[in-house]
Amino acid sequence: MENWKDGVNFAITVCDAEGKILEMNGKAAATFAKSGGGSLIGKSLLDCHPEPARSKLKKMLAEPYTNAYTIEKNGVKKLIYQAPWLKDGQPAGLVELSMEIPLEMPHFVRKP
């Protein structure tokens, strides 16, 4: 299978349990180009975040949980979804998905 992660239009960043960046897809590298892009692989994710985000990431690494929120910057709204990934059933780090979403979007409630 070819590298599908570089063919999607959202950023994927993966770090290990200490916060070291293990992988970034093409969109993530482009998103963080001003900070070093793909050269951030091997660096600490914690060094890329100011407070209070740094402390929140430390907590997420120590006590893995999912964190999801939206942001808006320069008229672009994004969904940020950060979740632990598991190796052999144990937390091994975090995966962050960052995707642009419409400023207004429909919401559907599905009934069984």
N, C-alpha and C positions, 0 to 999 in steps of 0.2 A: 504494500500500500504506500502510495506517495505521501509526502508530508502534508496532510490535510490542514494542519494548524496554520500554515502560511497562506492558505486559500480562503480563510474566513475573514470577514470584515469586523472583527472584534479582537481586542488585545487579550492575550493569555500570558500571565507571568506565574512562574512556579518557583517556590523557595523551599529549602529544607527546614528541619526543625530548629536550626539556629538562626534562620533568616537569610542564609546565603542564597542568592538567586541562582537557580539551576538551569532555567530555560525561559526563553521569551520567544513568542512567535514574531513574524514579520511586522504585524500591526503594533505589537507592544514595543518593539525596537524603534519603529517610526514615531510612535506616540512619545517616547522618552528620548528622542534623538538629541535634544538640547542638553540632556543629562548624561549622555554617553551611549544611548541606544543599546545595541547588542553587546557593547563592551562592558555593560553592567553585569553580565553573566559572571558569576564568581565573586561578586561584591555583595556586601550586606544590604538587604532591603531596608534595614533600620536606618542606615545612613542616608537613604533617599527620602526620608519622611521627617518633617518637622514635628514638634509637639503640637497638639496632643496625639497626633496620629501614631508617632513612634511608640508611645506608651501603650496605645491600644493594640498595636501589632505585637508588642512584647507579651501582652496578656493573652492574645489569641494564640501565640506560639506555646505559651506555658499551659494554658487551659483551653485547648482547641474548641472553637465554636464558629458558627457562620455569622458573618456580618454583611448585610445588604443595605444599600442606600442609593439615592440618586444625587447627582450634583449638576449644576449648571455653570458654565464658564463661556464667556464670549458668545452667548446665544445658543450654545450647544449643550443639550441635556444628555447625561450619561447614567447608565445603571452600573453600579459597581457591586460585584458579588465576590466576596472573599470566603473561602471555605477550606477546612482541613482536608488533606488527602492522606490516605492510609497505606501503609506498607506492612504486610503480614498482620493486618488487623490493628496496627498501632499508628497513632498520628505521626506523620513523617514530614510535615510542613504545611504550607498553604498554597492554594491556587487562587489567583485573582482573575476574574473576567471583567473587562471593561468594554461596554458597548454603547454607541450612540443610539438614543431613542428619541422619538418625536416629543416636542414640548407638550403636546396634548395627544393622548392616545386612548383608544377605547379600552374598556375593562369589562370582561365578561364573567358572569358567575354561572358556572356549569352546575346543573342539577342532576343527581343520579337518575 
